[in-house]
Amino acid sequence: MQRLSGLDASFLYLETPAQLLHVCAVMVLDPSTMPEGYSFPRVLDGIEQRVRDVPAFTRKIRGVPLGLDHPVWVRDQDFDIERHLHRLALPTPGGYRELMDLSAHLASLPLDRSRPLWQMWLIEGYRPDGPDGPERVVVFAKMHHATVDGVSGFNLVSHLCSLEPQAAPIEVSGPAGRLRDPSRGELLGRAVLGTVGRPLTFARVLRPSADLIAKTVGRVREGTAMAAPFSAPRTSFNGTITGHRALGLIDLDLEEIREVKRASGTTVNDVVLAVVGGALRAYLAERDELPETSLLATVPVSVRDASRRSDGANKVSALFCRLGTDLADPQERLRMMAERNRHAKDHHNAIPADALQDWAEFAAPRTFGLAVRAYANLRLAEKHPVVHNLVISNVPGPPVPLYFMGARIDAMHPLGPVFHGAGLNITVMSNAGRVHVGAISCRESMPDVDALVRHFPVELERLRKAVLVG
């Protein structure tokens, strides 16, 4: 038995049929590198052998009586790999469009909470270079945000990978047997003890938060505070969402991004955010929807190295970032991005690493669930100032090629969740010299995500020319 942290549990409480809080990945594999060739039964058996002793793959949720405390993880005694790994084939001609349609459908399906919170589909018949091109196998993977964040999600998938086609998988630590199934009485007793001690915990959290508010007020006066929430302009993808999803994927050259970084004295993250800002500006301008003020993004930040907490899968905080969509000059946008990001990082570093996790401990299952449903039913996201326009995540990936069950990973596109009020998520991951971009949206808010992602390489080239040529 292992209790979920408040932050992990919050992703369960905030989930609805429209606001699905799982994270996904689209991995394109080259099966020609597999020592014995591609075979679905062989991959199925291999994955089963690798996950059966890994708690994150074999644990499931068990609620606490009366909802007095956060749920606990217990081992699924009836774990069956065939409930989690499935086989599909793309319809003819098996190109990018067919893959996006199928992946969007899979991303729109909720996970079964009575089983371990992950699923994979092996999709055969993908021919990205046309009907006469080589065939690729695609893995569409999905895990609930309650069990992974960006960093831990990649680490978990890496347990199924190796550095060479025939090499052993990356080592996994921790036996699955430690997750036992507690009695109802034990769960209730633990919950009561936790409830009794909650006022003391609240007092410990309150003082640092009050100090932070005072420091933030000072930063606002100095002009060094990060951008404030509830100050974003409204766009067509900032409203109440549905459960339908649309996807768009694209690749960028990591070395081109590094060229801009070196020439401008900025960071890779600054360059990526400047490219995203330029792509969003172009997308909105095409539709005569470009706001006069800049779009505002929430950028999750890993605090795994600074956290004092040993529990919980999600160890993240967040900062708010203006994307410079009000600036036509890409070089000026990058300069603005670098300056504001420095202020935002300094401001963020002043926030205790565990602040979000500490406050999330007070999340109440029933209250959160009722509140998010009322919020959606009343369409409140369309009636108050926009908190933020979208979420942008940057997940560091491997600098060298990885092999999934012996098949070389040609691309690994991550996809995060979308929320009421912010129906677009853009996640990027570096991988062996490439930057893989995954964009996911509410289909009713942004049906053609490709119209956005196709601007990414164009905006990167514009930025390169502006910085390198002058």
Secondary structure, DSSP 8 states (H G I E B T S, - for coil): -EE--HHHHHHHHT--SSS--EEEEEEEEEGGG-TT---HHHHHHHHHHHHTT-HHHHEEEE--GGG-S--EEEE-TT--GGGTEEEEE--TT--HHHHHHHHHHHHTS---TTS-SEEEEEEEEE-TT-TTS--EEEEEEEEETTT--HHHHHHHHHTTEESSTTS------S-GGG-----HHHHHHHHHHHHHTHHHHHHHHHHHHHHHHHHHHHHHHHT-S---TT-B---TTSS---S-EEEEEEEEEHHHHHHHHHHHT--HHHHHHHHHHHHHHHHHHHTT---SS--EEEEEEE-TTT----S-S--EEEEEEE--TT---HHHHHHHHHHHHHHHHHHHHTS-TTHHHHHHTT--HHHHHHHHHHHHHTTGGGTS-BS-SEEEEEE---SS--EETTEEEEEEEEE---BTTB-EEEEEEEETTEEEEEEEEETTT-S-THHHHTHHHHHHHHHHIIIII-
